[in-house]
Amino acid sequence: MLSNKLDYVTFLQIFNLANCSNLKSLLISIENLLALTILALESYKSLRSLPNELSILTSLSTLVIKECAMLTSLLNELDNLTSLTTLNMR
């Protein structure tokens, strides 16, 4: 489990989480990843929602969501991602 293990990786710029078919939510504290520019969630088949903390990642320029069939909506705070230039969903 990643849980809070990423609390101290504040300079992480790219985070690719793939093939997590049984997880239903992101179990990480992404609010500390303020330098994150690319977030890719792929083959995350049971993901139902994105964490509300995603809205404070103002450096995020690319969000990729592929093969996340259970994800029914994007959070309302998506418009707070002022650096977001690429949203790729399949």
BALOBA-1460 file (C-alpha; in Angstrom, 3 decimals):
// residues 90
<rec num="1" residu="m" x="0.000" y="0.000" z="0.000"/>
<rec num="2" residu="l" x="1.322" y="3.431" z="-0.931"/>
<rec num="3" residu="s" x="-0.794" y="5.176" z="1.690"/>
<rec num="4" residu="n" x="1.245" y="8.088" z="3.056"/>
<rec num="5" residu="k" x="4.612" y="6.837" z="1.863"/>
<rec num="6" residu="l" x="4.708" y="9.565" z="-0.796"/>
<rec num="7" residu="d" x="4.453" y="12.403" z="1.729"/>
<rec num="8" residu="y" x="8.150" y="13.161" z="1.389"/>
<rec num="9" residu="v" x="8.456" y="12.879" z="-2.384"/>
<rec num="10" residu="t" x="7.467" y="16.485" z="-2.898"/>
<rec num="11" residu="f" x="9.547" y="16.957" z="-6.054"/>
<rec num="12" residu="l" x="7.982" y="14.046" z="-7.960"/>
<rec num="13" residu="q" x="6.959" y="15.271" z="-11.417"/>
<rec num="14" residu="i" x="5.582" y="12.153" z="-13.137"/>
<rec num="15" residu="f" x="3.409" y="9.540" z="-11.453"/>
<rec num="16" residu="n" x="2.147" y="6.584" z="-13.479"/>
<rec num="17" residu="l" x="-0.077" y="4.162" z="-11.625"/>
<rec num="18" residu="a" x="-1.013" y="1.166" z="-13.773"/>
<rec num="19" residu="n" x="-2.640" y="-2.239" z="-13.499"/>
<rec num="20" residu="c" x="-4.214" y="-1.761" z="-10.079"/>
<rec num="21" residu="s" x="-7.381" y="-3.631" z="-10.905"/>
<rec num="22" residu="n" x="-8.610" y="-4.173" z="-7.327"/>
<rec num="23" residu="l" x="-8.090" y="-0.702" z="-5.830"/>
<rec num="24" residu="k" x="-11.217" y="1.454" z="-5.611"/>
<rec num="25" residu="s" x="-9.568" y="4.747" z="-4.705"/>
<rec num="26" residu="l" x="-6.184" y="6.401" z="-4.674"/>
<rec num="27" residu="l" x="-4.775" y="5.618" z="-1.258"/>
<rec num="28" residu="i" x="-2.078" y="8.237" z="-1.373"/>
<rec num="29" residu="s" x="-1.747" y="11.755" z="-0.070"/>
<rec num="30" residu="i" x="-1.358" y="13.457" z="-3.406"/>
<rec num="31" residu="e" x="-1.765" y="16.929" z="-1.918"/>
<rec num="32" residu="n" x="1.959" y="16.859" z="-1.093"/>
<rec num="33" residu="l" x="2.956" y="16.225" z="-4.720"/>
<rec num="34" residu="l" x="2.910" y="19.908" z="-5.628"/>
<rec num="35" residu="a" x="5.551" y="19.543" z="-8.376"/>
<rec num="36" residu="l" x="3.547" y="16.835" z="-10.163"/>
<rec num="37" residu="t" x="3.094" y="17.680" z="-13.838"/>
<rec num="38" residu="i" x="1.885" y="14.331" z="-15.225"/>
<rec num="39" residu="l" x="-0.535" y="11.927" z="-13.566"/>
<rec num="40" residu="a" x="-1.419" y="8.746" z="-15.447"/>
<rec num="41" residu="l" x="-3.940" y="6.225" z="-14.160"/>
<rec num="42" residu="e" x="-4.113" y="3.198" z="-16.428"/>
<rec num="43" residu="s" x="-5.978" y="-0.106" z="-16.104"/>
<rec num="44" residu="y" x="-7.316" y="0.953" z="-12.734"/>
<rec num="45" residu="k" x="-10.532" y="-0.962" z="-13.331"/>
<rec num="46" residu="s" x="-12.190" y="-0.485" z="-9.903"/>
<rec num="47" residu="l" x="-11.391" y="3.219" z="-9.478"/>
<rec num="48" residu="r" x="-14.673" y="4.951" z="-8.603"/>
<rec num="49" residu="s" x="-13.544" y="8.492" z="-7.872"/>
<rec num="50" residu="l" x="-10.599" y="10.832" z="-7.961"/>
<rec num="51" residu="p" x="-9.430" y="12.358" z="-4.687"/>
<rec num="52" residu="n" x="-10.603" y="15.901" z="-3.940"/>
<rec num="53" residu="e" x="-6.976" y="16.829" z="-3.246"/>
<rec num="54" residu="l" x="-6.299" y="16.587" z="-6.969"/>
<rec num="55" residu="s" x="-7.655" y="20.113" z="-7.282"/>
<rec num="56" residu="i" x="-4.650" y="21.648" z="-5.486"/>
<rec num="57" residu="l" x="-2.097" y="20.234" z="-7.932"/>
<rec num="58" residu="t" x="-1.800" y="23.465" z="-9.861"/>
<rec num="59" residu="s" x="1.384" y="22.301" z="-11.640"/>
<rec num="60" residu="l" x="-0.449" y="19.344" z="-13.198"/>
<rec num="61" residu="s" x="-0.335" y="19.791" z="-16.973"/>
<rec num="62" residu="t" x="-1.312" y="16.292" z="-18.140"/>
<rec num="63" residu="l" x="-3.950" y="13.958" z="-16.739"/>
<rec num="64" residu="v" x="-4.302" y="10.554" z="-18.387"/>
<rec num="65" residu="i" x="-7.127" y="8.209" z="-17.399"/>
<rec num="66" residu="k" x="-7.293" y="4.966" z="-19.386"/>
<rec num="67" residu="e" x="-9.300" y="1.812" z="-18.791"/>
<rec num="68" residu="c" x="-10.915" y="3.083" z="-15.585"/>
<rec num="69" residu="a" x="-14.409" y="1.829" z="-16.369"/>
<rec num="70" residu="m" x="-15.885" y="2.378" z="-12.889"/>
<rec num="71" residu="l" x="-14.921" y="6.058" z="-12.781"/>
<rec num="72" residu="t" x="-18.247" y="7.770" z="-13.334"/>
<rec num="73" residu="s" x="-17.353" y="11.425" z="-12.924"/>
<rec num="74" residu="l" x="-14.472" y="13.830" z="-12.665"/>
<rec num="75" residu="l" x="-14.324" y="16.007" z="-9.626"/>
<rec num="76" residu="n" x="-15.800" y="19.479" z="-9.776"/>
<rec num="77" residu="e" x="-12.484" y="21.040" z="-8.861"/>
<rec num="78" residu="l" x="-10.973" y="20.122" z="-12.229"/>
<rec num="79" residu="d" x="-11.266" y="23.765" z="-13.258"/>
<rec num="80" residu="n" x="-8.789" y="24.668" z="-10.477"/>
<rec num="81" residu="l" x="-6.067" y="22.860" z="-12.435"/>
<rec num="82" residu="t" x="-4.922" y="26.011" z="-14.171"/>
<rec num="83" residu="s" x="-1.860" y="24.380" z="-15.780"/>
<rec num="84" residu="l" x="-3.824" y="21.458" z="-17.233"/>
<rec num="85" residu="t" x="-3.310" y="21.411" z="-20.994"/>
<rec num="86" residu="t" x="-3.897" y="17.727" z="-21.761"/>
<rec num="87" residu="l" x="-6.756" y="15.542" z="-20.573"/>
<rec num="88" residu="n" x="-6.630" y="12.084" z="-22.144"/>
<rec num="89" residu="m" x="-9.444" y="9.677" z="-21.302"/>
<rec num="90" residu="r" x="-10.312" y="6.302" z="-22.812"/>
